[in-house]
């Protein structure tokens, strides 16, 4: 009887021990598999993590159908990143598809950056990202379609500029300011755009502005407001002096770009490539010269001469000059800019000397699009988004 009891106890103990060993091995295998999967996701540089995108991922077949397989008739723009196509989904919704080319200035990391960033932003003055496509070798962003394309298609065109009277131009200036304020202070992410320019401002049916192209934007956490980079990316004519020359960027770099935009909207000419028969100054220098001569309204686009508010125009010129001041600490924050634009009774500071007011300070070369850019020792990428 004792022998039988010993055999039974030994058998039970053996079974329990075997179960414990099997369970431990199973847990170990799962832990190793989970670690391997984690490392694979971390090391992968080819595919963005769809779970982190927080937006729709379109099948390539849907994009093909919407754009008629990227037909030339649906092409509405071209830039350093590649072409932009108009499309229509089966639901009837119109879309704009930004297709990353193999030779794009915007690499895969910039693509991921734009996808993740825009998916987290919601503001009436920011372009709305509907989704993306990362099937095969394709990298595409799908935006809301804005029929009026970009701001540069209007203000720099002699005919279409007449479609933007002063009231609309002022609303565009104010809208860009509100969008930039959201990026700098009001969104859950603090974002520096780094490539604010006329071609990156899209216009909706009501000519309300929407800031677009976040491919080279930077996200800051907490109270951080500035950074450094060895790779200067952006568009000359809009870059602040400290960013173009040393790679130092901050919210005040965007403020400088905004100031350039304001002066361009008022004058109807580009800062970079501006020509005046009486001097060699660029648009910033020309505006500064007129301000010091007490002739600020001389900056106003000739097509606006019939109907405008003189006080409003002068206030905008003053705000623009405050934004392009040489020293970063002299430039206002975007919250101050919005306040100055929306309060006619607010007393504005006197502008100090602007940065980059003499265009001939640089050796000029021509980009493939004919736009003049600067020759610099930095690794420079000039992004140019033609209107969608």
Secondary structure, 3 states (H helix, E strand, C coil): CHHHHHHHHHHHHHHHHHHHHHHHHHHHHHHHHHHHHHHHHHHCCCCCCHHHCCCEECCHHHHHHHHCCCCHHHEEEEECCEEEEEEECCCCCEEEEEECCCCCCCCHHHHHHHHHHHHCCCCCCECCEEEEECCCCCCEEEEECCCCCECHHHHCCCCHHHHCCHHHHHHHHHHHHHHHHHHHHHCCCEEECCCCCHHHEEECCCCCEEECCCCCCEEECCCCCEEECCCCECCCCCCCHHHHHHCEEEHHHHHHHHHHHHHHHHHCCCCCCCCECCECECHHHHHHHHHHCCCHHHHCCHHHCCCCCHHHHHHHHHHHHHHCECCHHHCCCHHHHHHHHHCCCCCCCCCCCECCCEHHHCCEEECCCCCEEECCCCCCECCCCCCC
